[in-house]
Amino acid sequence: MLADACTVRQFKQGEVVMSQGTIGCEFFVIRNGEAAVAVAKEAASGSSEPPKKVATLKKGDFFGEQALLHDVPRTATITAETALDTLQITRAKFRELGLNDKLQFQHRKAVVGGVKTTKTQAVAPSKKTPEERAMIAEALRKNDNLQVMVPLDDDRVQAMVDICWKEHIKAGTEIIKEGDITADYFYVVADGAFDVSQATDRQQSAESSVSKMSRSKSLRLISEGGSFGEMALLCLMPRSATVKAQLDSVVWVFGRNNFKSILMKVSEAHVARYVTYLDKVEILASLLPDEKKVMAQALLEMHYDKNEVIIEQGQQGTSFYILYEGEVVVMKDGQEIRRLTANVDPKSNEPAKFFGELALLNNAPRTATVKVVSKTVKVLVLDRDSFDYLLGPLEELIAASKEMGTRTAKPVGKPKLEVTRKRDKILRTDLTKIGLLGCGGFGAVELFEHKQTKECYAMKSLSKGFVVKTGTCESVITEKDILLLCDSIFIIQLYETYNSKENLFFLMEAAMGGELYATYQKKGFHGSPQHAKFYSAGVICAFVHLHQHKVLYRDLKPENILMNEVGHVKLTDMGLAKISVGMTYTVCGTPDYFAPELIDGTGHHVGVDWWTLGVLIYELMSGAPPFEANDPMQTYKKVRKGIGVVQFPSDCKGAVENLIRGLLTSDPSMRLPMLQGGIEKNLEQHEWFSDLDWVAFKELKLTPPYVPSVKGKRDMRNFNANKADLPPQIPYVDDGTGWDKGFATVT
C-alpha cells in the first residue's frame, strides 16, 4: 500500500530538499542520485553555526520519516549533490490509507542501579606506587563522560584511586561483551591495548544516520592511560560495545558500589549536620542516635519567599521545621515576639533555629505565626505522618524512655498492607491466555480470560532467573507491596500474584485502550493542549495517591500510561517504584526522564517525580523529550546544562512553558509542587490548567479528548507487541534464601 501510494519527485543538483528546523510533512526514498546531510549546531548565544556535512545518502536510503507522524522540526538539511530522483508520500496520504495505525514502536527501556556486584565486595584495593596513583587520577580526569556524571574534585579522584584493584587480562579476552546485562565495573588501562567494537546497523535514514555515524566513530583502540565502562557506574544497563584485549594487558578496576559509596559521602555529611540540629531539640531528647539519623535522612528542604507565612496561629500543626537559611519573624496575636535567623556558617557552634516541633507530638493548634522577613528562606521539614511511619508515635517513644530508662531502636517503618478491596480469589488455573499485550525491560504482559466469568485481565510475568541475575529481587517484592497499597482510579489495580518454578506473575486490571506512547505517535496528538492537559492531570492524581503512601514512582513516560476502553488514564508498571520517606539513592528510570539528582547519585526524593511530569508535558506538546539525544550520556550532558538552554517550540510557548520550567528546575526543592501552596496552588490552579474542571476530572465525569476503539474485552487491536522484544528467560536455580516466599496471594 505504501509503495503504491508514493509519487515521484525530482530535484536538481544543488537544490535543498528540506531544511533543518523547518516543519515538514513529507517522507522520501531515494531511487537514484546522492544527497548530502548537513547539521548546524546551536551556539551558546542561541545562533546557529554553519551547517556541517555529516553523511551522504544514496539509492535505497530514506529521510523525513518523523514527518509522517506529527509536526516536528527537521533535524538536518538535505541537499541534492547530484540530480536526485525520489519517491515521496505525504502525512495526509499516509493517514488516509490508515498506515499510521499499522506502525509499531520500540519502547524506551528503563534502567536500574542494581545491587549484585560480588567482585566488588570480594576484591580488596591493590597497593599502588605514586606513579600508578598519578596515572589513574589523570585517566579519571580525562574521561569526559565521568565528568558528566559527577564533579571530580581532588578528594573524589583520590578516593577512587584508593579503591582500585589490579587485574591482568590475557590477549584475546573479551573484558566487556556488548549486550551483557551484568555490567558493574569501570576500567583504567595501565598497560596493553583494548579494541572497542560494536555490532553494525545498516545506515538508512538521514534522521538516524547522525546517530549511527557518531556510534561508529566511537569504535576505537584504548591504550595506556585510557578508560572505559563508565556507564556501569551509574546504573544497570546492557553494555553498548564489546571491549577485547589485543595484547596481554593490565587494568585498574572499581565497581558501582565503590563509586556510589564515594558519592554518598556528601549526603552523609549533610545527614551528620542535620543530626547536630536535632540534638538541640528538647522534645527529641528521648530519641536514640540511630533514630535521629533516620529522622535526619527524611528531612526535606523547602523554600519560601519574603512575606510568605510558613505556619499560622490557630491552624492544626502537622510539620516540624529547622531554619536552614534566612530570617523569620514569630508573631502571636499579630504582635512580634521574636526573630529567628539561620546561621549560614556550617562551622559555627551556634545552635540551629527550629519551630513547630510540637506538631510531631500532637495536632494541637499552632500557638504562633511564623512569617518570612528575608528575601528567601530555606527550611528543613518533616511531617508527623512521616515521623510516625519511620519511628512510631513520638509520645510512645518518650513514654518508653521514661519507663525503661534505656531501650533499643525500632526497625524503620514498613508499609501497612491494608487491602480493602473485597472480591473472590482468582486461581491461575481458571485463566486462559488470549495473547501478548506488551514487553518491558523486565517482563512480558499477556491478556488472560477467566473461564467462568469471561472477565479479562493483564498478566505480567517475570523470569525469576533474570530477576536474580539483575539483583532486583527486593524491587519485585516491593512492586507487589506497592500495588497492594494502591487504590486509585488513576492506577492499574492488582488482583492476584502467583509464583511458579520459573516465574512470578502479577494479575492486573486490563486497560484495553492502549498505551499513550503508541497512541500519540499514531494519532499525532503532539502539540494539542486539550490532550496534554487531560493526560498529565491523570498523572498528577496518580502521583498524589502514591506520595500519600510514601511511594516514589520514578519511571514516568508515555509508555507507562494506559487508557481504559473509554479513554481514562491509568498509570502502570511499579517496577521501579519505592516506598521511601526522605532521601533514597538507587539510580533508576528511563534516561530521557532522568532528573539531575539521579545523575549525581547523591540522593533523591518525591521531587524526582515532579521533574518527570515536566518532561512528560514537554514531550506531549512537542513530540520529543527536552533532553533527548543519540545516547544516554549525551542526554545526561543536556540535563546537566538544564532547561534554560532548551529551545522551546511554538507549541510549548506561553503558560505551558512557564509550567514546564517550574517543574524542570535543577534544585528539587524549587519545583512547583515542593513550594508553598503545594500541588493545589502551583499545579491545579496554574494558568495552563485554568480551563480544566478538576472536580469533574477526579470523578471521571469529564469526557476524554480521545476515545479508543475497543469492541470487546478480548479486543487487542490497541496493542502491537513484538515477540522479539521479550526479555530473557533465564533458568532459575533456587539459592535457598527464600526471597520469593510469600509472594503469591493465591496458589
TAZITA-V847614 format. One record per pair of residues at least 6 apart in sequence whose C-alpha atoms are under 7 Angstrom apart, sorted by the first residue. I is the first residue (numbers start at 1). J is the second residue. D is the distance in whole Angstrom. If there is no record, write none. Layout:
# TAZITA-V847614
I_J_D ; I_J_D
This chain:
# TAZITA-V847614
5_89_7 ; 6_87_6 ; 6_88_5 ; 6_89_5 ; 7_87_5 ; 7_88_5 ; 7_89_6 ; 8_86_6 ; 8_87_5 ; 8_88_6 ; 9_85_6 ; 9_86_5 ; 9_87_6 ; 9_88_6 ; 10_84_6 ; 10_85_5 ; 10_86_6 ; 11_80_7 ; 11_83_6 ; 11_84_5 ; 11_85_7 ; 12_80_7 ; 12_83_5 ; 12_84_6 ; 13_80_5 ; 13_81_5 ; 13_82_5 ; 13_83_5 ; 14_79_6 ; 14_80_5 ; 14_81_6 ; 15_79_6 ; 15_80_5 ; 16_78_6 ; 16_79_4 ; 16_80_6 ; 17_78_5 ; 17_79_6 ; 17_80_7 ; 18_77_6 ; 18_78_5 ; 19_74_7 ; 19_76_6 ; 19_77_4 ; 19_78_7 ; 20_73_7 ; 20_74_5 ; 20_75_5 ; 20_76_4 ; 20_77_5 ; 21_73_5 ; 21_74_5 ; 21_75_6 ; 22_73_5 ; 22_74_6 ; 23_71_6 ; 23_72_6 ; 23_73_5 ; 23_74_6 ; 24_67_6 ; 24_71_7 ; 25_67_5 ; 25_68_6 ; 25_90_6 ; 25_91_5 ; 26_64_6 ; 26_67_6 ; 26_68_7 ; 26_88_7 ; 26_89_6 ; 26_90_4 ; 26_91_6 ; 27_63_6 ; 27_64_5 ; 27_65_5 ; 27_67_7 ; 27_68_7 ; 27_88_6 ; 27_89_6 ; 27_90_6 ; 28_62_6 ; 28_63_6 ; 28_64_6 ; 28_86_6 ; 28_87_6 ; 28_88_5 ; 28_89_7 ; 29_60_6 ; 29_61_6 ; 29_62_4 ; 29_63_7 ; 29_86_5 ; 29_87_5 ; 29_88_7 ; 30_58_7 ; 30_59_5 ; 30_60_5 ; 30_61_6 ; 30_62_6 ; 30_85_6 ; 30_86_4 ; 30_87_6 ; 31_59_5 ; 31_60_6 ; 31_85_5 ; 31_86_5 ; 31_87_7 ; 32_59_5 ; 32_84_6 ; 32_85_5 ; 33_58_6 ; 33_59_6 ; 33_82_6 ; 33_83_6 ; 33_84_5 ; 33_85_6 ; 34_56_7 ; 34_57_6 ; 34_58_5 ; 34_80_6 ; 34_81_6 ; 34_82_6 ; 34_84_6 ; 35_56_6 ; 35_57_5 ; 35_58_7 ; 35_78_6 ; 35_79_5 ; 35_80_4 ; 35_81_5 ; 36_53_7 ; 36_55_6 ; 36_56_5 ; 36_57_6 ; 36_78_6 ; 36_79_5 ; 36_80_6 ; 36_81_6 ; 37_53_6 ; 37_54_6 ; 37_55_5 ; 37_56_6 ; 37_76_6 ; 37_77_6 ; 37_78_5 ; 37_79_7 ; 37_206_7 ; 38_51_5 ; 38_52_5 ; 38_53_4 ; 38_54_6 ; 38_76_6 ; 38_77_5 ; 38_78_7 ; 39_51_5 ; 39_52_5 ; 39_53_6 ; 39_54_7 ; 39_76_5 ; 39_77_6 ; 40_48_6 ; 40_49_5 ; 40_50_6 ; 40_51_4 ; 40_52_6 ; 41_48_6 ; 41_49_6 ; 42_48_5 ; 42_49_6 ; 43_49_6 ; 54_210_7 ; 61_204_5 ; 61_205_6 ; 62_204_6 ; 62_205_5 ; 62_206_7 ; 63_205_5 ; 63_206_5 ; 63_207_6 ; 64_207_7 ; 67_91_7 ; 68_90_7 ; 68_91_4 ; 68_94_7 ; 69_91_7 ; 69_521_6 ; 69_522_6 ; 69_524_6 ; 70_524_5 ; 70_526_7 ; 72_623_7 ; 75_207_6 ; 94_100_7 ; 100_522_5 ; 101_522_6 ; 104_720_6 ; 105_518_7 ; 107_559_7 ; 108_590_7 ; 109_441_6 ; 109_590_6 ; 110_441_7 ; 110_589_5 ; 110_590_4 ; 111_235_6 ; 111_236_6 ; 111_237_6 ; 111_588_5 ; 111_589_5 ; 111_590_6 ; 112_235_5 ; 112_236_5 ; 112_587_6 ; 112_588_4 ; 112_589_6 ; 113_234_7 ; 113_235_4 ; 113_236_5 ; 113_586_5 ; 113_587_5 ; 113_588_6 ; 114_235_7 ; 114_236_5 ; 114_470_6 ; 114_471_6 ; 114_472_6 ; 115_471_5 ; 116_470_7 ; 116_471_5 ; 117_184_6 ; 120_254_7 ; 120_255_6 ; 124_165_7 ; 125_162_7 ; 125_163_5 ; 125_164_5 ; 125_165_5 ; 126_164_6 ; 126_165_5 ; 126_166_6 ; 133_161_6 ; 135_225_7 ; 136_161_6 ; 136_188_7 ; 137_157_6 ; 137_161_6 ; 139_188_7 ; 139_225_5 ; 139_226_6 ; 139_227_6 ; 143_227_7 ; 145_633_7 ; 146_230_6 ; 148_636_7 ; 148_637_6 ; 149_599_6 ; 149_600_6 ; 150_600_6 ; 156_262_7 ; 159_262_7 ; 163_254_6 ; 164_252_6 ; 164_253_5 ; 164_254_5 ; 165_252_5 ; 165_253_5 ; 165_254_7 ; 166_251_6 ; 166_252_5 ; 166_253_6 ; 167_250_6 ; 167_251_5 ; 167_252_6 ; 168_249_6 ; 168_250_5 ; 168_251_7 ; 169_248_6 ; 169_249_5 ; 169_250_6 ; 170_245_7 ; 170_247_7 ; 170_248_5 ; 170_249_6 ; 171_245_5 ; 171_246_5 ; 171_247_4 ; 171_248_4 ; 172_244_6 ; 172_245_5 ; 172_246_6 ; 173_244_6 ; 173_245_5 ; 174_242_7 ; 174_243_6 ; 174_244_4 ; 174_245_6 ; 175_243_6 ; 175_244_6 ; 176_242_5 ; 176_243_5 ; 177_239_7 ; 177_241_6 ; 177_242_4 ; 177_243_7 ; 178_239_5 ; 178_240_5 ; 178_241_4 ; 178_242_5 ; 179_238_5 ; 179_239_5 ; 179_240_6 ; 180_238_5 ; 180_239_5 ; 181_237_6 ; 181_238_4 ; 181_239_7 ; 182_470_7 ; 183_232_5 ; 183_236_6 ; 183_237_7 ; 183_238_7 ; 183_239_6 ; 184_232_5 ; 184_233_7 ; 184_255_6 ; 184_256_6 ; 185_229_6 ; 185_232_6 ; 185_233_7 ; 185_253_7 ; 185_254_6 ; 185_255_4 ; 185_256_6 ; 186_228_6 ; 186_229_5 ; 186_230_6 ; 186_232_7 ; 186_233_7 ; 186_253_6 ; 186_254_6 ; 186_255_6 ; 187_227_5 ; 187_228_5 ; 187_229_6 ; 187_251_6 ; 187_252_6 ; 187_253_5 ; 187_254_7 ; 188_225_7 ; 188_226_6 ; 188_227_4 ; 188_228_7 ; 188_251_5 ; 188_252_5 ; 188_253_7 ; 189_223_6 ; 189_224_5 ; 189_225_6 ; 189_226_6 ; 189_227_6 ; 189_250_6 ; 189_251_5 ; 189_252_6 ; 190_224_5 ; 190_225_6 ; 190_250_5 ; 190_251_5 ; 190_252_7 ; 191_224_5 ; 191_249_5 ; 191_250_5 ; 191_251_7 ; 192_223_6 ; 192_224_6 ; 192_247_6 ; 192_248_6 ; 192_249_4 ; 192_250_6 ; 193_221_7 ; 193_222_6 ; 193_223_4 ; 193_224_7 ; 193_245_6 ; 193_246_6 ; 193_247_6 ; 193_249_7 ; 194_221_6 ; 194_222_5 ; 194_223_6 ; 194_243_6 ; 194_244_5 ; 194_245_4 ; 194_246_5 ; 195_220_6 ; 195_221_5 ; 195_222_6 ; 195_243_6 ; 195_244_5 ; 195_245_6 ; 195_246_6 ; 196_219_5 ; 196_220_5 ; 196_221_6 ; 196_241_7 ; 196_242_6 ; 196_243_5 ; 196_244_7 ; 197_219_5 ; 197_241_6 ; 197_242_5 ; 197_243_7 ; 198_241_5 ; 198_242_6 ; 203_209_6 ; 203_212_7 ; 211_630_5 ; 232_256_7 ; 233_255_7 ; 233_256_4 ; 233_259_7 ; 234_256_7 ; 234_587_7 ; 235_587_6 ; 235_588_7 ; 260_601_7 ; 263_601_7 ; 263_602_6 ; 264_602_5 ; 267_602_6 ; 271_293_7 ; 271_296_6 ; 271_297_6 ; 274_296_6 ; 275_292_6 ; 275_293_6 ; 275_296_6 ; 277_351_7 ; 277_352_5 ; 278_292_7 ; 280_351_7 ; 286_397_7 ; 286_398_6 ; 286_401_6 ; 288_409_7 ; 291_409_7 ; 297_582_6 ; 297_583_6 ; 298_382_7 ; 298_581_5 ; 298_582_4 ; 298_583_6 ; 299_380_6 ; 299_381_5 ; 299_382_5 ; 299_582_6 ; 300_380_5 ; 300_381_5 ; 300_382_7 ; 300_582_6 ; 301_378_7 ; 301_379_6 ; 301_380_5 ; 301_381_6 ; 301_669_6 ; 302_378_6 ; 302_379_5 ; 302_380_6 ; 302_669_5 ; 302_674_7 ; 302_675_6 ; 303_377_6 ; 303_378_5 ; 303_379_7 ; 303_669_7 ; 303_670_7 ; 303_675_6 ; 304_376_6 ; 304_377_5 ; 304_378_6 ; 304_676_7 ; 305_372_7 ; 305_375_6 ; 305_376_4 ; 305_377_6 ; 306_372_5 ; 306_373_5 ; 306_374_6 ; 306_375_5 ; 306_376_6 ; 307_371_6 ; 307_372_5 ; 307_373_6 ; 308_371_6 ; 308_372_6 ; 309_370_6 ; 309_371_4 ; 309_372_6 ; 310_370_6 ; 310_371_6 ; 311_369_5 ; 311_370_5 ; 312_366_7 ; 312_368_6 ; 312_369_4 ; 312_370_6 ; 313_366_5 ; 313_367_5 ; 313_368_4 ; 313_369_5 ; 314_365_5 ; 314_366_5 ; 314_367_6 ; 315_365_5 ; 315_366_5 ; 316_363_5 ; 316_364_6 ; 316_365_4 ; 316_366_6 ; 317_359_5 ; 317_363_5 ; 317_364_6 ; 317_365_6 ; 317_366_6 ; 318_359_5 ; 318_363_6 ; 318_383_6 ; 318_384_6 ; 319_356_6 ; 319_359_6 ; 319_360_7 ; 319_381_7 ; 319_382_6 ; 319_383_4 ; 319_384_6 ; 320_355_6 ; 320_356_5 ; 320_357_5 ; 320_359_6 ; 320_360_7 ; 320_381_6 ; 320_382_5 ; 320_383_6 ; 321_354_6 ; 321_355_5 ; 321_356_6 ; 321_379_6 ; 321_380_6 ; 321_381_5 ; 321_382_7 ; 322_353_6 ; 322_354_4 ; 322_355_7 ; 322_379_5 ; 322_380_5 ; 322_381_7 ; 323_342_6 ; 323_353_5 ; 323_354_6 ; 323_378_6 ; 323_379_5 ; 323_380_7 ; 324_342_6 ; 324_378_5 ; 324_379_5 ; 324_380_6 ; 325_342_5 ; 325_343_7 ; 325_344_6 ; 325_377_5 ; 325_378_5 ; 325_379_7 ; 326_341_6 ; 326_342_6 ; 326_374_6 ; 326_376_6 ; 326_377_5 ; 326_378_7 ; 327_340_6 ; 327_341_4 ; 327_342_6 ; 327_372_6 ; 327_373_6 ; 327_374_5 ; 327_377_7 ; 328_339_6 ; 328_340_5 ; 328_341_7 ; 328_370_6 ; 328_371_5 ; 328_372_4 ; 328_373_5 ; 328_374_7 ; 329_336_7 ; 329_338_6 ; 329_339_4 ; 329_340_6 ; 329_370_6 ; 329_371_5 ; 329_372_6 ; 329_373_6 ; 330_336_6 ; 330_337_6 ; 330_338_5 ; 330_339_6 ; 330_368_7 ; 330_369_6 ; 330_370_5 ; 330_371_7 ; 331_337_5 ; 331_368_6 ; 331_369_5 ; 331_370_6 ; 332_368_5 ; 332_369_6 ; 340_353_6 ; 342_353_6 ; 359_384_7 ; 360_384_5 ; 360_394_7 ; 361_394_6 ; 361_395_6 ; 386_581_6 ; 389_413_5 ; 390_412_5 ; 390_413_4 ; 391_410_7 ; 391_412_6 ; 391_413_6 ; 401_407_7 ; 417_484_7 ; 417_485_6 ; 418_485_7 ; 419_484_6 ; 419_485_7 ; 426_496_7 ; 427_746_7 ; 427_747_7 ; 430_450_6 ; 430_451_6 ; 431_448_6 ; 431_449_5 ; 431_450_5 ; 431_451_6 ; 432_448_5 ; 432_449_5 ; 432_450_6 ; 432_451_7 ; 433_447_6 ; 433_448_4 ; 433_449_6 ; 434_447_5 ; 434_448_5 ; 434_449_7 ; 435_446_6 ; 435_447_5 ; 436_445_6 ; 436_446_4 ; 436_447_6 ; 436_721_6 ; 437_445_5 ; 437_446_5 ; 437_447_6 ; 437_719_6 ; 437_720_7 ; 437_721_6 ; 438_444_6 ; 438_445_5 ; 438_446_7 ; 438_721_5 ; 439_445_6 ; 439_721_7 ; 439_725_6 ; 439_726_6 ; 441_727_6 ; 442_462_6 ; 442_727_6 ; 443_460_7 ; 443_461_6 ; 443_462_5 ; 443_727_6 ; 444_460_6 ; 444_461_6 ; 444_726_6 ; 445_458_6 ; 445_459_5 ; 445_460_4 ; 445_461_6 ; 446_458_6 ; 446_459_5 ; 446_460_6 ; 447_456_7 ; 447_457_6 ; 447_458_5 ; 447_459_6 ; 448_456_6 ; 448_457_5 ; 448_458_6 ; 448_459_7 ; 449_455_6 ; 449_456_4 ; 449_457_6 ; 450_456_6 ; 456_510_7 ; 456_713_6 ; 456_714_7 ; 457_507_6 ; 457_508_6 ; 457_509_5 ; 457_510_5 ; 458_507_6 ; 458_508_5 ; 458_509_6 ; 458_510_5 ; 459_505_7 ; 459_506_6 ; 459_507_5 ; 459_508_6 ; 460_505_6 ; 460_506_5 ; 460_507_7 ; 461_503_6 ; 461_504_6 ; 461_505_5 ; 461_506_7 ; 462_503_5 ; 462_504_5 ; 462_505_6 ; 463_502_6 ; 463_503_5 ; 463_504_7 ; 463_729_5 ; 463_730_6 ; 464_502_6 ; 464_503_5 ; 464_504_7 ; 464_732_6 ; 465_730_5 ; 465_731_5 ; 465_732_4 ; 466_728_7 ; 466_729_7 ; 466_730_5 ; 467_473_6 ; 473_739_7 ; 475_575_7 ; 476_575_7 ; 477_743_7 ; 478_578_7 ; 479_574_5 ; 479_575_6 ; 479_577_7 ; 483_493_7 ; 483_494_6 ; 484_494_6 ; 488_545_7 ; 490_538_6 ; 490_541_7 ; 490_542_5 ; 490_569_6 ; 490_570_5 ; 490_571_6 ; 491_542_6 ; 491_570_5 ; 491_571_5 ; 491_572_6 ; 492_508_7 ; 492_509_6 ; 492_570_6 ; 492_571_6 ; 492_572_5 ; 493_508_6 ; 493_509_5 ; 494_506_7 ; 494_507_6 ; 494_508_4 ; 494_509_6 ; 495_507_6 ; 495_508_5 ; 496_506_6 ; 496_507_5 ; 496_745_6 ; 496_746_7 ; 497_505_5 ; 497_506_5 ; 497_507_6 ; 497_743_7 ; 497_744_5 ; 497_745_5 ; 497_746_7 ; 498_504_6 ; 498_505_5 ; 498_506_7 ; 498_744_4 ; 498_745_7 ; 498_746_6 ; 498_747_6 ; 499_505_6 ; 499_743_7 ; 499_744_5 ; 502_731_7 ; 502_732_6 ; 511_562_6 ; 511_563_6 ; 511_564_4 ; 511_565_7 ; 512_563_7 ; 512_564_5 ; 512_565_6 ; 512_710_7 ; 512_716_7 ; 512_718_7 ; 513_562_7 ; 513_563_5 ; 513_564_5 ; 513_565_5 ; 513_567_6 ; 513_708_5 ; 513_710_7 ; 513_718_6 ; 514_562_6 ; 514_563_6 ; 514_718_5 ; 514_719_6 ; 515_559_6 ; 515_560_7 ; 515_561_6 ; 515_562_4 ; 515_563_6 ; 516_558_5 ; 516_559_6 ; 516_561_6 ; 516_562_6 ; 517_558_5 ; 517_559_5 ; 520_526_6 ; 525_531_7 ; 526_620_5 ; 526_621_5 ; 526_622_6 ; 526_623_5 ; 527_620_6 ; 527_621_4 ; 527_622_6 ; 527_651_5 ; 528_621_6 ; 530_705_7 ; 531_705_6 ; 532_617_7 ; 532_620_6 ; 532_621_7 ; 533_689_7 ; 535_569_6 ; 536_617_7 ; 538_569_6 ; 539_571_7 ; 542_571_7 ; 546_552_7 ; 550_579_5 ; 550_580_6 ; 550_581_6 ; 551_577_7 ; 551_578_5 ; 551_579_4 ; 551_580_6 ; 552_577_5 ; 552_578_5 ; 552_579_6 ; 552_580_7 ; 552_606_6 ; 552_609_7 ; 553_574_7 ; 553_576_7 ; 553_577_4 ; 553_578_7 ; 553_609_7 ; 554_576_6 ; 554_577_6 ; 554_589_6 ; 554_608_7 ; 554_609_6 ; 555_576_6 ; 555_589_5 ; 555_590_6 ; 556_612_6 ; 557_616_6 ; 560_571_6 ; 560_572_5 ; 560_573_6 ; 561_569_7 ; 561_570_6 ; 561_571_5 ; 561_572_6 ; 562_569_6 ; 562_570_5 ; 562_571_6 ; 562_572_7 ; 563_569_5 ; 563_570_6 ; 565_708_6 ; 565_710_6 ; 566_707_5 ; 566_708_7 ; 567_704_6 ; 567_706_6 ; 567_707_5 ; 567_708_6 ; 568_704_6 ; 576_588_7 ; 582_605_6 ; 583_603_5 ; 583_604_5 ; 583_605_5 ; 584_603_5 ; 584_604_6 ; 584_605_6 ; 585_601_6 ; 585_602_6 ; 585_603_5 ; 585_604_6 ; 587_598_6 ; 587_601_6 ; 591_632_6 ; 592_625_7 ; 592_627_6 ; 592_628_6 ; 592_635_7 ; 593_612_6 ; 593_615_6 ; 595_608_6 ; 595_611_6 ; 596_639_6 ; 596_640_6 ; 596_666_6 ; 597_603_7 ; 597_604_6 ; 598_604_7 ; 607_668_5 ; 607_669_7 ; 607_671_7 ; 610_663_6 ; 611_663_5 ; 611_664_5 ; 614_660_5 ; 614_663_5 ; 614_664_6 ; 615_625_6 ; 615_626_7 ; 618_625_6 ; 618_626_7 ; 618_652_7 ; 618_660_7 ; 619_625_5 ; 621_651_6 ; 621_652_6 ; 622_649_7 ; 622_651_6 ; 622_652_7 ; 626_646_7 ; 627_635_5 ; 627_638_6 ; 627_639_6 ; 628_635_6 ; 629_635_5 ; 642_666_7 ; 643_661_7 ; 643_664_6 ; 655_687_6 ; 655_688_5 ; 656_688_6 ; 662_671_6 ; 662_672_6 ; 663_671_5 ; 663_672_6 ; 664_671_7 ; 665_671_6 ; 672_678_7 ; 672_682_6 ; 673_679_5 ; 673_682_6 ; 673_683_7 ; 696_702_6
